[in-house]
Each structure stands twice: as C-alpha cells, then as structure tokens.
Amino acid sequence: MLELKGVSKRFGGVVATDDVTLEVKAGEVHALIGPNGAGKTTLIGQISGSLDNDSGTVLFEGADITRATQHERVWAGLTRSYQITSIFKRLTVVDNLALSVQARSGSSFSFWRPVAVEAALFDEARAIAAEIGLSGRELAVAAALAHGEQRALEVGLALATRPRLVLLDEPMAGMGPEESENMIALLKRIRARITVLLVEHDMDAVFRLADRISVLVSGRVIASGAPAAIRAHPEVRKAYLGEDSIV
C-alpha cells in the first residue's frame, strides 16, 4: 500500500531521515519505533505531505505521490494524526467530527442545501463518535474532555476522512493505563478495514498490535520484520533500548 524509496530529509546540517526504504502492506498494522530523535515524526511528515523530501520517492497504492500536497494525499486515502493533540477545542465532539466529514464530502453547511444532506453528515459524525468510544459525549466541548478522550477524538477526525491508510503519531502519548487500553481497543476495531502505520513508544501496545515492526535509529531503518524477530534482534536491543531484551 505504501512504499518509500530512498527518502531523506535534512534540516541544515542535521540529518533527520537518511535514505529510508520501507514498505507497508495493505491490511496490516505496521509499527515504527525508535529512540527520541530518531526521525520518526519527520518521516510521518514526509509521508503525509506536511514536509517535503530532499530526495527519494513516496508511492501510495502504486501511484507516485512524492510531490502531492497534504490535502491531495488525504483525498487519495492517506491521512494522519499528530504527536501533539490537534482538535477544535472550542467545538463539541460532534461538531469536530462533522467538520472532518464535511471536508471530505464537500458539504458547505449552506442554508440552501437539503436538510437531509446535513442530517446525514451529523449522523455519520455521531456514528464515528460511537466507534471511538465517545457515545454519549457528542455534545461535550472538546476542551472539557479527558486527555485520552481528546486523543480518541483526534483519531476520529482522521477516520472521518475515510482513509485507506492512517498514520498515527504516538496516539497513546501521556495516557494512563486505562486510557491506553481504550486506545488499543479502538485500534483493534479499526484495523479490520484500515491499514495503520503506528509510531508509538509504548512497547506493550506495539507488540500487542503490530503485524510488522520497523526500527528507525539516527534517521535510518536498521531492522524491519515480524514482532518476534524484532524482539530478538541484537542490533535493535543495543541501539534502541541499550539493554539485553525488549520487554
């Protein structure tokens, strides 16, 4: 579904990603792990189109999207969440989701549009709220939600674009154990129909969710494979954790 060929990005003299080659297969949860500063968020930016590549090629479902804008990639079926929660905090849950549905569908909220069209838009928004675990919270203002609920809402904004591939940048960041379990349950629900590229530091979540794992260190992919192979990889243990095993 996604193929990166020799993708690189530099910021002045700093090499953020260095000749990255990576494949994400349709229908899988592919985790991207690595220490802080490894270049994971930069790579997500390059895949999503928020950052240009200095070199390399990005293919999505066989099409070259290297020069496509971020919104063109969303229309093509590739969308992302952010490391820092990015939602409309002054709006309600359902209004947040309706805006994302509206952006995808082209609805204008015009007074002259048929009522049934806008009703369908909000029906879809409420259905997404239920899927992300916010049923009964649709009218809550987003700023009043708990941290875990805000992170779930951001995933909901991505889902509202009906992606075929979603890039999730540390969706469990700052969560407690119960909130993390709720996010893991959400990701298990959506994986049946959406391919996921997951950047995450919670190793328990990674090994519970991922079909394959790639390890990024100093901007380069040093290993990629099934979870068991990554867990046993000596270079991964040394470079990523600095200890004898991944736990």
C-alpha positions in Angstrom: 0.0 0.0 0.0 2.8 2.4 0.9 6.4 2.2 -0.4 9.2 4.6 0.4 12.4 4.5 -1.7 15.5 6.3 -0.5 13.6 9.0 1.4 15.8 11.6 3.1 15.3 14.9 4.9 17.9 17.4 6.3 17.4 20.5 8.4 20.6 22.4 7.9 23.4 20.1 9.0 21.1 17.8 10.8 20.1 14.6 9.0 16.6 13.7 10.2 15.9 10.8 7.8 18.6 9.1 5.8 17.8 7.0 2.7 14.7 5.4 4.2 13.3 2.4 2.3 10.1 1.0 3.8 7.0 -1.0 2.8 3.6 -1.0 4.5 1.3 -3.8 3.3 -2.4 -3.4 2.9 -4.4 -4.6 5.9 -1.5 -4.6 8.4 -0.7 -2.6 11.5 2.9 -1.6 10.9 4.7 0.0 13.9 7.6 2.4 13.5 9.7 2.5 16.7 13.0 4.1 17.7 14.6 6.3 20.3 13.8 10.0 20.7 15.3 12.0 17.9 15.4 9.0 15.5 13.4 10.8 12.9 10.0 9.1 13.3 7.8 12.2 13.3 9.9 13.7 10.4 9.2 10.6 8.4 5.5 10.7 9.2 5.6 14.4 7.9 7.2 13.3 4.7 4.7 10.5 4.1 1.7 12.8 4.9 3.0 15.7 2.8 3.5 18.2 5.6 7.2 18.0 4.9 8.9 17.9 1.5 11.5 15.3 0.7 15.1 16.3 -0.1 15.4 13.1 -2.0 13.5 9.8 -2.6 10.1 8.6 -3.7 6.8 8.0 -1.9 4.4 5.6 -3.6 0.8 5.1 -2.4 -1.1 2.2 -3.9 1.4 2.3 -6.7 1.0 6.0 -7.5 3.9 8.4 -7.1 2.7 11.0 -4.5 6.1 12.4 -3.8 5.1 15.9 -5.0 1.4 15.7 -3.9 0.2 18.2 -1.3 -1.1 17.1 2.1 -4.7 17.6 1.1 -4.3 15.7 -2.1 -2.9 12.8 -0.1 -6.0 12.9 2.2 -8.3 12.8 -0.8 -6.3 9.8 -2.1 -7.0 8.0 1.1 -3.9 8.7 3.3 -4.3 10.8 6.5 -2.6 11.3 9.8 -2.9 12.2 13.5 -0.4 14.4 15.4 2.0 13.8 18.3 0.5 16.9 20.0 -3.3 16.7 20.1 -4.8 18.7 17.3 -8.5 19.2 17.6 -11.0 22.1 17.6 -11.1 22.6 21.4 -14.0 25.2 21.5 -16.3 23.0 19.5 -18.3 20.0 20.6 -17.3 16.4 19.8 -19.9 16.0 17.1 -19.1 19.4 15.5 -15.4 18.4 15.4 -16.3 15.2 13.6 -18.9 16.9 11.4 -16.2 19.4 10.2 -14.0 16.5 9.2 -16.8 14.7 7.4 -17.7 17.9 5.7 -14.2 18.5 4.5 -14.2 15.0 2.9 -17.7 15.2 1.4 -17.6 18.7 0.1 -20.7 19.8 2.1 -20.7 23.6 2.7 -23.2 23.8 5.6 -25.1 26.1 3.3 -28.6 27.2 4.3 -29.8 26.3 0.8 -28.6 22.6 0.9 -31.3 20.0 1.5 -31.7 19.3 5.2 -31.3 15.6 4.6 -27.8 16.1 3.3 -26.7 17.9 6.5 -28.6 15.4 8.7 -26.6 12.6 7.0 -23.4 14.4 7.8 -24.2 14.6 11.5 -25.4 11.0 11.5 -22.0 9.9 10.3 -20.3 12.2 12.9 -22.3 10.5 15.7 -21.5 7.0 14.3 -17.8 7.9 14.4 -18.2 9.2 18.0 -19.6 5.8 19.0 -16.8 4.0 17.2 -14.1 5.9 19.1 -15.8 5.4 22.4 -17.4 8.8 22.8 -21.0 7.8 22.5 -23.0 10.0 25.0 -20.3 12.6 24.9 -21.2 14.1 21.5 -22.3 17.4 22.9 -19.3 17.8 25.2 -17.0 20.7 24.4 -13.7 19.1 23.2 -11.6 21.2 25.7 -13.5 19.6 28.6 -12.7 16.0 27.5 -10.1 14.0 29.4 -6.7 13.6 27.7 -7.5 10.1 26.5 -10.8 11.2 25.1 -9.1 14.1 23.2 -6.6 11.6 21.7 -9.5 9.4 20.6 -11.3 12.4 19.1 -8.2 13.2 17.0 -8.2 9.6 15.7 -11.9 10.1 14.9 -11.0 13.2 12.9 -8.7 11.1 10.8 -11.3 8.3 10.4 -13.9 10.8 9.2 -11.8 11.3 6.0 -12.4 7.6 5.3 -8.7 6.7 4.8 -7.3 3.5 3.5 -4.1 4.2 5.3 -3.9 6.2 8.6 -0.6 7.4 10.1 -0.8 7.6 13.9 1.9 9.6 15.7 2.1 8.4 19.3 -1.6 8.1 19.9 -1.0 6.9 23.5 1.3 9.7 24.5 0.6 10.9 28.0 -2.1 8.3 28.7 -2.6 6.3 31.9 -3.1 2.5 31.8 -6.9 2.7 31.4 -6.8 5.3 28.6 -4.1 3.3 26.8 -6.3 0.2 27.0 -9.1 2.1 25.4 -6.9 3.3 22.6 -5.6 -0.2 22.0 -9.2 -1.4 21.8 -10.0 1.4 19.3 -7.1 0.5 17.1 -8.1 -3.2 17.1 -11.6 -2.1 16.0 -10.4 -0.1 13.0 -7.6 -2.4 11.8 -10.2 -4.6 10.1 -10.8 -2.1 7.4 -7.9 0.5 7.6 -4.2 -0.1 7.2 -2.2 1.6 10.1 1.3 2.9 10.3 1.8 3.4 14.0 4.5 5.5 15.7 4.5 4.6 19.4 6.8 4.4 22.4 4.5 2.1 24.4 6.2 -1.2 23.6 3.4 -3.3 25.2 1.0 -1.7 22.8 3.3 -2.1 19.9 3.8 -5.8 20.4 0.1 -6.4 21.0 -1.0 -4.5 17.9 1.7 -4.8 15.2 1.9 -7.3 12.4 5.3 -5.9 11.5 7.7 -3.5 13.1 10.4 -1.2 11.6 13.1 0.3 13.8 14.5 3.8 13.0 17.8 4.9 14.5 19.5 8.2 13.6 17.2 8.5 10.6 17.9 5.1 9.1 15.9 1.8 9.2 18.1 -0.7 10.9 15.6 -3.6 11.0 12.1 -4.5 9.8 10.2 -7.7 10.4 7.7 -9.6 12.5 7.5 -8.7 16.2 9.3 -11.9 17.3 12.2 -11.2 15.0 12.5 -7.5 16.2 12.3 -8.6 19.8 15.2 -10.9 19.3 17.3 -8.6 17.1 20.6 -7.9 18.8 21.2 -4.6 17.0 17.8 -3.4 17.9 18.2 -4.2 21.5 21.5 -2.4 21.6 20.6 0.7 19.5 17.1 1.2 20.7 17.0 0.1 24.3 20.6 -0.3 25.3 19.8 -3.5 27.2 19.6 -7.2 26.6 16.0 -7.5 25.6 12.8 -5.7 24.6 10.2 -6.1 27.4 
